Amino acid sequence: MNQQVRFCTASDGVRLAYATSGSGPPLVRAPHWFSHLEHDWSNPAMRPWVAGLSQRYSLLRFDQRGTGLSDREAAIPSWECHVSDLECVVDAAQLDRFALLGLSQGAAYAIAYAARHSERVSHLVICGGFARGRATRGVPHEESEMLFKLVELGWGRDDPSFRQVFTTRFMPDAGLESIHAFNDMMPLTASAQTAAKIVRANLAIDVREQAACVKCPTLVLHARGDMSIPFEEGRLIASLIPGARFVSLETRNHLMLESEPAWRDFLAAMAAFYAPAGASSGAGFPGLTPRETEVLELIAQGLDNAQIAARLELSEKTVRNNITHIFDKMQVENRSQAIVRARDAGLGAKPPK
């Protein structure tokens, strides 16, 4: 599968590389630490997250400043600048409305963006993420300093033993091929100095207030045995975002592997939440527009008109008009009948745990 790489310029002049691949409903992946638009495709540890999603969606992803194909010598400012970079890339790609995926560190950026731009984010998916950086959630300073030293001393060495510490935390149950590939991938993504700066910048992340302001339908997934980001952080995000659904993934791998059942569970939960290419629009109601499908999803969740209007930032009159069209297209007479049919089609129900 081919990708198209383009560049855009952030407000401070930094060039950001972004890529589009696949077909189907638009899905934007917020930036995270380990990425390189070119090498992701050939790396067995990263390939599922590109190829697997590109088979189902029109995937947009980009290398954050200082990494990958983006400007490598760019200064690493506060994490809030990464949210501005996300805004820049989405605007350059001319996306109007889309689903947003936040993985690991990218979860914080995705949450902040969704809180600021509810009119553009139709669905929010968080996997293995955190709303609080290591310092914010009380990780001992000595432990964080140890990780900084490992990055600074061993990131660019021929001997991969330093980087193996990170690989073990990210995917403890991986096979040798994936482990070696991940070890080799790290120095390709960024210099040791930049990698250490990114780790330090993530310490003070705190998007708990922003999470409470997210209005779009949200799916939060987290590996029960995650050795990189504690399971409790996923539960916290789901508790902070109003109406968010939470799915436990039975794996210890923060970076799930294509061969494990948890990866298939992740894709299934995503498909049930945000229909991929080839699925019937409107979850079995092909006549519905994307907006009407969103309204039906919230009806199936039990929200009333005022709550739906607030969630989607619409007037109640607009919501009533949408509901009238939905009932006509579904050939139902009232809200109760619509809820029954919507839930039978998979809307409004909690994904399997």
Buried (B, 14 or more C-beta within 10 A) or exposed (E): EEBEBEBBEBEEEBEBBBBBBBBBBBBBBBBBBBBBBBBBBEBBBBBBBBBBBBBBBBBBBBBBBBBBBBBBEBEBBEBEBBBBBBBBBBEBBEBEBBBBBBBBBBBBBBBBBBBBBBEBBBBBBBBBBBBBBBBBBEBEEEEBEEBBEBBBEBBBEEEBEBBBBBBBBBBBBBEEEBBBBBBBBBBEBBBBBBBBBBBBBBBEBBBBEBBEBBBBBBBBBBBEBBBBBBBEBBBBBBBBBBBBBBBBBEBBBBBBBBEBEBBEBBBEBBBBBBBBEEBEBBBBBEEBBEBBBBBBBBBBBEBEBEBBBBBBEBEEEBBEEBBEBBBEBBEBEEBEEBBEBBBEBBBBBEBEE
